[in-house]
Amino acid sequence: MKKQFLQTLAALTLMTTSATAQENAIEENAMDNRTASYIAMPAAEGQTEAFAEFLAGAAPIVKETEPGTALWFALQADDTLAIFDIFEDEKARDAHFSGAVAAALHQNADALVDGGWDAGVVANISNSDVLSVKAPVDLYSATTATYIKLKAAPGKGPELAALLTAAGPIVTDTEPKTLFWVALQIDENNFAIFDIFADNSGREAHFAGQVAGLLNERASELVVGGWDDGVVANVNNFDILAIK
């Protein structure tokens, strides 16, 4: 069955080699319409390795066929696989979810994903808007990533959004080992941070940095659960399998 999955990806790659690839860069001053998606998917029993290879093999297809997908990451934490991506706008996000990789995942989800397509993939999609970024540097040297979901305390959504929006330039100026950082707004009360690092020392420097310090200082006021239960408890660390 693993061979079948790899053959599916190979066939898709051959079908798309003539497509025009477009280089996309995330810039701090060009975020107005940027959107993002995060999907954490549990691997079906015994299928973790096959699922990881499937996602790793998808990066070239995204590059060849999705010019509006600015960044795409395949991630793994034990038996959980994840995709995080940034899009030029909502139209590009729609194109991604109707594209070749989504179609291949849909076709193989019953075998690869615990819960299949509907319960294992679609139910776990979290779409968001970009609030602030540190533009990617040394992108392909990254090996590890972090995703943190934050829920604003009642009535504190605007203040948490303002803090996260202001954080991008601080990360840019003070965290050379943070290779990409983005703050996201999922809805009125829910937010997230995604960032990547060359190694664990970069992650450690980030959590000892100015932005983490600011969030720690104000978490009891702004985040449900405060620092320990609202921030630290929601940290999800991943190995990076592939990047577009």
DASUL-V799397 format. One record per pair of residues at least 24 apart in sequence whose ideal C-beta (glycine too) atoms are under 10 Angstrom apart, sorted by the first residue. I is the first residue (numbers start at 1). J is the second residue. D is the distance in whole Angstrom. If there is no record, write none. Layout:
I;J;D / I;J;D
This chain:
1;46;10 / 1;47;8 / 1;50;7 / 1;108;9 / 1;111;6 / 1;112;9 / 2;47;8 / 2;49;7 / 2;50;4 / 2;51;10 / 2;53;7 / 2;54;9 / 2;111;10 / 2;112;10 / 3;50;9 / 4;50;9 / 4;108;8 / 4;111;9 / 5;47;9 / 5;50;6 / 5;51;8 / 5;53;7 / 5;54;5 / 5;57;8 / 5;104;9 / 5;107;10 / 5;108;6 / 5;111;8 / 5;112;7 / 6;50;8 / 6;53;6 / 6;54;8 / 6;57;7 / 8;54;8 / 8;57;9 / 8;103;10 / 8;104;6 / 8;105;10 / 8;107;7 / 8;108;7 / 9;53;8 / 9;54;7 / 9;55;10 / 9;56;9 / 9;57;4 / 9;58;7 / 9;60;9 / 9;61;7 / 9;100;10 / 9;101;9 / 9;104;7 / 9;108;10 / 10;57;8 / 11;104;9 / 12;57;9 / 12;58;8 / 12;60;9 / 12;61;5 / 12;64;9 / 12;65;9 / 12;99;10 / 12;100;5 / 12;101;8 / 12;103;8 / 12;104;6 / 13;57;8 / 13;58;9 / 13;60;6 / 13;61;6 / 13;64;8 / 13;65;10 / 13;100;9 / 15;61;9 / 15;64;9 / 15;65;9 / 15;100;7 / 16;60;8 / 16;61;6 / 16;62;10 / 16;63;9 / 16;64;4 / 16;65;5 / 16;66;10 / 16;99;10 / 16;100;6 / 16;101;10 / 17;60;9 / 17;61;10 / 17;64;7 / 17;65;10 / 18;64;8 / 19;61;9 / 19;63;9 / 19;64;5 / 19;65;5 / 19;66;9 / 19;67;9 / 19;100;9 / 20;64;8 / 20;65;9 / 20;67;7 / 21;60;9 / 21;62;10 / 21;63;6 / 21;64;6 / 21;65;9 / 21;66;9 / 21;67;7 / 21;244;10 / 22;63;9 / 22;64;10 / 22;66;9 / 22;67;4 / 22;68;8 / 22;69;10 / 22;70;9 / 22;88;10 / 23;63;9 / 23;67;9 / 23;70;9 / 24;63;10 / 24;66;9 / 24;67;7 / 24;68;8 / 24;69;7 / 24;70;4 / 24;71;7 / 24;72;10 / 24;86;8 / 24;87;9 / 24;88;7 / 24;92;9 / 24;244;9 / 25;70;7 / 25;71;9 / 25;135;7 / 25;136;8 / 25;139;10 / 26;70;6 / 26;71;6 / 26;86;6 / 26;88;10 / 26;130;8 / 26;133;5 / 26;134;9 / 26;135;5 / 26;136;6 / 26;139;10 / 26;180;8 / 26;182;8 / 27;70;10 / 27;133;8 / 27;135;6 / 28;132;8 / 28;133;6 / 28;134;7 / 28;135;6 / 28;168;6 / 28;169;7 / 28;172;7 / 29;133;10 / 29;135;10 / 30;70;10 / 30;88;9 / 30;133;9 / 30;135;9 / 31;86;10 / 31;129;9 / 31;130;5 / 31;131;8 / 31;132;7 / 31;133;6 / 31;165;10 / 31;168;9 / 31;182;9 / 32;89;9 / 32;129;10 / 32;130;9 / 33;87;9 / 33;88;7 / 33;89;4 / 33;90;7 / 33;91;9 / 33;92;9 / 33;129;9 / 33;130;9 / 34;70;8 / 34;71;10 / 34;86;6 / 34;87;7 / 34;88;7 / 34;89;7 / 34;90;10 / 34;92;9 / 34;93;10 / 34;128;10 / 34;129;7 / 34;130;4 / 34;131;9 / 34;133;8 / 34;182;9 / 34;184;9 / 35;68;10 / 35;70;10 / 35;85;9 / 35;86;8 / 35;87;5 / 35;88;8 / 35;89;7 / 35;90;6 / 35;91;9 / 35;92;8 / 35;93;5 / 35;94;10 / 35;96;10 / 35;127;7 / 35;128;7 / 35;129;6 / 35;130;7 / 35;184;9 / 36;70;10 / 36;71;9 / 36;84;7 / 36;85;7 / 36;86;5 / 36;87;7 / 36;93;8 / 36;126;9 / 36;127;7 / 36;128;5 / 36;129;7 / 36;130;6 / 36;182;7 / 36;184;5 / 36;185;10 / 36;186;9 / 36;192;8 / 36;194;8 / 37;69;10 / 37;72;10 / 37;83;7 / 37;84;7 / 37;85;5 / 37;86;9 / 37;87;7 / 37;93;6 / 37;96;8 / 37;97;8 / 37;125;6 / 37;126;7 / 37;127;5 / 37;128;7 / 37;184;10 / 38;73;10 / 38;75;9 / 38;82;7 / 38;83;7 / 38;84;5 / 38;85;8 / 38;124;9 / 38;125;8 / 38;126;5 / 38;127;8 / 38;128;7 / 38;147;6 / 38;149;9 / 38;184;8 / 38;186;9 / 38;192;7 / 38;194;7 / 38;236;10 / 39;75;10 / 39;81;9 / 39;82;6 / 39;83;5 / 39;84;8 / 39;85;9 / 39;105;9 / 39;113;10 / 39;120;9 / 39;121;6 / 39;122;9 / 39;123;10 / 39;124;5 / 39;125;5 / 39;126;7 / 39;127;10 / 40;75;8 / 40;77;8 / 40;80;6 / 40;81;8 / 40;82;4 / 40;83;9 / 40;84;9 / 40;120;10 / 40;124;6 / 40;125;10 / 40;126;8 / 40;147;8 / 40;236;7 / 40;238;9 / 41;79;10 / 41;80;7 / 41;81;5 / 41;82;7 / 41;83;8 / 41;105;9 / 41;109;8 / 41;112;8 / 41;113;5 / 41;114;8 / 41;115;8 / 41;120;6 / 41;121;6 / 41;123;10 / 41;124;6 / 41;125;10 / 42;78;10 / 42;79;6 / 42;80;6 / 42;81;8 / 42;113;7 / 42;114;4 / 42;115;7 / 42;119;10 / 42;120;6 / 42;124;9 / 43;76;9 / 43;78;9 / 43;79;5 / 43;80;7 / 43;81;6 / 43;112;7 / 43;113;7 / 43;114;6 / 43;120;9 / 44;79;9 / 44;109;9 / 44;110;8 / 44;111;6 / 44;112;6 / 44;113;6 / 44;114;5 / 44;115;8 / 44;116;8 / 44;120;8 / 45;79;9 / 45;114;7 / 46;79;10 / 47;79;9 / 47;81;10 / 47;108;10 / 47;111;7 / 47;112;5 / 47;113;8 / 47;114;8 / 48;76;8 / 48;78;8 / 48;79;5 / 48;80;9 / 48;81;8 / 48;112;9 / 49;76;10 / 50;108;9 / 50;111;8 / 50;112;6 / 51;76;9 / 51;79;9 / 51;80;10 / 51;81;5 / 51;105;9 / 51;108;9 / 51;109;10 / 51;111;9 / 51;112;4 / 51;113;7 / 51;114;10 / 51;241;10 / 52;76;5 / 52;79;10 / 52;81;6 / 52;112;10 / 52;239;9 / 52;241;6 / 52;242;10 / 53;112;10 / 53;241;9 / 54;81;8 / 54;101;9 / 54;104;8 / 54;105;8 / 54;108;7 / 54;111;10 / 54;112;6 / 54;113;10 / 54;241;10 / 55;81;6 / 55;82;9 / 55;83;7 / 55;101;9 / 55;105;8 / 55;112;9 / 55;241;6 / 55;242;7 / 56;81;10 / 56;240;10 / 56;241;4 / 56;242;4 / 57;101;9 / 57;104;9 / 57;241;9 / 57;242;8 / 58;83;9 / 58;100;9 / 58;101;5 / 58;102;10 / 58;104;7 / 58;105;8 / 58;241;9 / 58;242;7 / 58;244;9 / 59;101;9 / 59;241;8 / 59;242;4 / 59;243;6 / 59;244;5 / 60;242;9 / 60;244;8 / 61;99;8 / 61;100;5 / 61;101;5 / 61;104;8 / 61;244;9 / 62;96;8 / 62;99;8 / 62;100;8 / 62;101;6 / 62;102;10 / 62;242;9 / 62;243;10 / 62;244;4 / 63;243;10 / 63;244;5 / 64;100;9 / 64;244;9 / 65;95;9 / 65;96;9 / 65;99;6 / 65;100;5 / 65;101;8 / 66;92;7 / 66;93;10 / 66;95;6 / 66;96;6 / 66;99;6 / 66;100;8 / 66;101;8 / 66;102;10 / 66;244;8 / 67;92;8 / 67;95;9 / 68;92;3 / 68;93;8 / 68;94;9 / 68;95;6 / 68;96;7 / 68;99;10 / 69;93;8 / 69;95;8 / 69;96;5 / 69;99;8 / 69;101;9 / 69;244;7 / 70;130;10 / 70;136;9 / 70;244;9 / 71;133;10 / 71;136;7 / 71;139;8 / 71;180;7 / 71;182;9 / 71;194;10 / 71;196;9 / 71;243;7 / 71;244;7 / 72;96;8 / 72;101;9 / 72;242;8 / 72;243;7 / 72;244;4 / 73;139;10 / 73;142;9 / 73;145;6 / 73;147;10 / 73;180;9 / 73;194;8 / 73;196;7 / 73;238;8 / 73;240;6 / 73;241;8 / 73;242;7 / 73;243;6 / 73;244;8 / 74;101;10 / 74;238;9 / 74;239;10 / 74;240;7 / 74;241;4 / 74;242;4 / 74;243;8 / 74;244;9 / 75;144;9 / 75;145;6 / 75;146;10 / 75;147;8 / 75;194;10 / 75;196;10 / 75;236;9 / 75;237;9 / 75;238;4 / 75;239;7 / 75;240;6 / 75;241;6 / 75;242;9 / 75;243;10 / 76;145;10 / 76;238;6 / 76;239;5 / 76;240;8 / 76;241;6 / 77;145;9 / 77;147;10 / 77;236;6 / 77;237;6 / 77;238;5 / 77;239;7 / 78;238;10 / 78;239;10 / 79;114;8 / 80;114;10 / 80;124;10 / 80;236;8 / 80;238;8 / 81;112;8 / 81;113;8 / 81;238;9 / 81;241;8 / 82;124;9 / 82;145;9 / 82;147;7 / 82;236;8 / 82;238;6 / 82;241;9 / 83;121;9 / 83;124;10 / 83;125;9 / 83;241;10 / 83;242;10 / 84;126;10 / 84;145;7 / 84;147;7 / 84;182;9 / 84;184;10 / 84;192;10 / 84;194;6 / 84;196;9 / 84;238;9 / 84;240;10 / 85;194;10 / 85;244;8 / 86;128;10 / 86;130;7 / 86;133;8 / 86;136;9 / 86;180;9 / 86;182;7 / 86;184;9 / 86;194;9 / 87;127;10 / 87;130;9 / 90;127;9 / 90;129;9 / 93;127;7 / 97;122;9 / 97;125;8 / 97;127;10 / 101;244;10 / 126;184;9 / 126;186;6 / 126;187;10 / 126;190;8 / 126;192;7 / 127;184;9 / 127;186;7 / 127;187;9 / 128;182;9 / 128;183;9 / 128;184;4 / 128;185;6 / 128;186;4 / 128;187;8 / 128;190;8 / 128;191;8 / 128;192;6 / 128;194;9 / 129;161;10 / 129;183;10 / 129;184;7 / 129;185;5 / 129;186;8 / 129;187;9 / 130;165;10 / 130;168;9 / 130;182;6 / 130;183;7 / 130;184;6 / 130;185;8 / 131;160;10 / 131;161;6 / 131;162;9 / 131;163;10 / 131;164;5 / 131;165;5 / 131;166;9 / 131;167;9 / 131;168;8 / 131;182;8 / 131;183;4 / 131;184;6 / 131;185;5 / 131;191;8 / 131;192;10 / 131;193;10 / 132;161;10 / 132;163;10 / 132;164;6 / 132;165;5 / 132;166;7 / 132;167;6 / 132;168;3 / 132;169;8 / 132;170;9 / 132;171;8 / 132;172;10 / 132;181;8 / 132;182;7 / 132;183;5 / 132;184;9 / 132;185;10 / 132;193;10 / 133;167;10 / 133;168;5 / 133;169;10 / 133;171;9 / 133;172;8 / 133;180;8 / 133;181;7 / 133;182;5 / 133;183;8 / 133;184;10 / 133;194;10 / 133;195;10 / 134;167;9 / 134;168;6 / 134;169;8 / 134;170;9 / 134;171;4 / 134;172;4 / 134;173;9 / 134;174;10 / 134;175;7 / 134;178;6 / 134;179;8 / 134;180;6 / 134;181;4 / 134;182;8 / 134;183;10 / 134;195;8 / 134;211;10 / 135;168;9 / 135;172;7 / 135;179;10 / 135;180;7 / 135;181;9 / 135;182;10 / 136;179;6 / 136;180;4 / 136;181;9 / 136;182;9 / 136;196;8 / 136;243;9 / 137;172;9 / 137;176;8 / 137;177;10 / 137;178;9 / 137;179;6 / 137;180;7 / 138;176;10 / 138;177;10 / 138;179;5 / 138;180;9 / 138;196;10 / 138;198;7 / 139;179;6 / 139;180;7 / 139;196;8 / 139;243;6 / 139;244;10 / 140;179;9 / 140;240;10 / 140;242;10 / 140;243;6 / 141;179;7 / 141;196;9 / 141;197;9 / 141;198;5 / 141;199;9 / 141;202;10 / 141;243;10 / 142;178;10 / 142;179;5 / 142;180;7 / 142;195;9 / 142;196;4 / 142;197;6 / 142;198;6 / 142;199;9 / 142;202;9 / 142;240;6 / 142;243;7 / 143;179;10 / 143;196;8 / 143;197;7 / 143;198;6 / 143;199;6 / 143;200;9 / 143;202;9 / 143;238;10 / 143;239;7 / 143;240;6 / 144;179;10 / 144;195;10 / 144;196;7 / 144;197;5 / 144;198;8 / 144;199;7 / 144;200;6 / 144;202;8 / 144;203;6 / 144;237;7 / 144;238;7 / 144;239;6 / 144;240;6 / 145;179;10 / 145;180;9 / 145;194;7 / 145;195;7 / 145;196;5 / 145;197;7 / 145;203;9 / 145;236;9 / 145;237;7 / 145;238;5 / 145;239;8 / 145;240;6 / 145;243;10 / 146;178;10 / 146;181;10 / 146;193;7 / 146;194;7 / 146;195;5 / 146;196;8 / 146;197;8 / 146;203;6 / 146;206;8 / 146;207;9 / 146;235;6 / 146;236;7 / 146;237;5 / 146;238;7 / 147;184;9 / 147;192;6 / 147;193;7 / 147;194;5 / 147;195;8 / 147;234;9 / 147;235;8 / 147;236;5 / 147;237;8 / 147;238;7 / 148;183;10 / 148;184;10 / 148;191;9 / 148;192;6 / 148;193;5 / 148;194;8 / 148;195;9 / 148;215;9 / 148;230;10 / 148;231;7 / 148;232;9 / 148;233;10 / 148;234;5 / 148;235;5 / 148;236;7 / 148;237;10 / 149;184;9 / 149;186;8 / 149;190;7 / 149;191;7 / 149;192;5 / 149;193;8 / 149;194;10 / 149;230;9 / 149;231;10 / 149;234;5 / 149;235;9 / 149;236;8 / 150;183;9 / 150;184;10 / 150;186;9 / 150;189;9 / 150;190;7 / 150;191;5 / 150;192;7 / 150;193;7 / 150;215;8 / 150;219;9 / 150;222;8 / 150;223;5 / 150;224;8 / 150;225;9 / 150;230;7 / 150;231;7 / 150;234;7 / 151;186;9 / 151;189;6 / 151;190;6 / 151;191;8 / 151;222;10 / 151;223;7 / 151;224;4 / 151;225;8 / 151;230;7 / 151;234;9 / 152;185;10 / 152;187;10 / 152;188;8 / 152;189;5 / 152;190;7 / 152;191;7 / 152;222;6 / 152;223;7 / 152;224;7 / 152;230;9 / 153;189;9 / 153;219;9 / 153;220;9 / 153;221;7 / 153;222;6 / 153;223;6 / 153;224;5 / 153;225;9 / 153;226;9 / 153;230;8 / 154;189;8 / 154;224;8 / 155;189;9 / 156;189;8 / 156;218;9 / 156;221;7 / 156;222;5 / 156;223;8 / 156;224;9 / 157;185;8 / 157;187;9 / 157;188;5 / 157;189;5 / 157;190;9 / 157;191;8 / 157;222;9 / 158;188;9 / 159;218;8 / 159;221;8 / 159;222;6 / 160;185;9 / 160;189;9 / 160;190;10 / 160;191;6 / 160;215;9 / 160;218;8 / 160;219;9 / 160;221;9 / 160;222;5 / 160;223;7 / 161;185;6 / 161;188;9 / 161;189;10 / 161;191;7 / 161;222;10 / 162;222;10 / 163;191;9 / 163;211;9 / 163;214;7 / 163;215;7 / 163;217;10 / 163;218;7 / 163;219;10 / 163;222;7 / 163;223;10 / 164;191;6 / 164;192;9 / 164;193;7 / 164;211;9 / 164;214;10 / 164;215;8 / 164;222;10 / 166;211;9 / 166;214;9 / 167;193;8 / 167;209;10 / 167;210;9 / 167;211;5 / 167;212;9 / 167;214;7 / 167;215;8 / 168;211;9 / 170;209;8 / 170;210;5 / 170;211;5 / 170;213;10 / 170;214;8 / 171;195;8 / 171;206;8 / 171;209;8 / 171;210;8 / 171;211;6 / 171;212;10 / 173;210;9 / 174;205;9 / 174;206;10 / 174;209;6 / 174;210;5 / 174;211;8 / 175;202;8 / 175;205;7 / 175;206;6 / 175;208;10 / 175;209;5 / 175;210;8 / 175;211;8 / 175;212;10 / 176;202;9 / 176;205;8 / 177;201;7 / 177;202;3 / 177;203;8 / 177;204;9 / 177;205;5 / 177;206;7 / 177;209;9 / 178;202;6 / 178;203;8 / 178;205;8 / 178;206;5 / 178;209;8 / 178;211;9 / 180;243;10 / 181;206;8 / 181;211;8 / 183;211;9 / 189;224;9 / 190;224;10 / 191;222;10 / 191;223;9 / 192;234;9 / 192;236;10 / 193;231;9 / 193;234;10 / 193;235;9 / 194;236;10 / 194;238;10 / 196;238;9 / 196;240;7 / 196;243;8 / 197;237;10 / 197;240;9 / 200;237;9 / 203;235;10 / 203;237;7 / 207;231;10 / 207;232;9 / 207;235;9
